Amino acid sequence: MNASPLSCEEWTGLLKNAGLKGIQAKTYELDVKNETKGLFQRYGFAGMMGVMYKMLSLYIKNPSYRAFEKK
């Protein structure tokens, strides 16, 4: 199972098909370094370590999660 993000046009189409009107959409570049920095500022070091612990725990205990991660 592969997931990929929808394009701006695809999102706009979904919203129009849902009956919304006057839709305006804009795309932005993603800066991974700034996003990571923001996550650490928002959740702190301990919060991020908690997330990493949960991910590792899932990886060890759940074969479905391991299969998902390998893809």
Beta strands, then each sheet from edge to edge (+ up, - down):
end
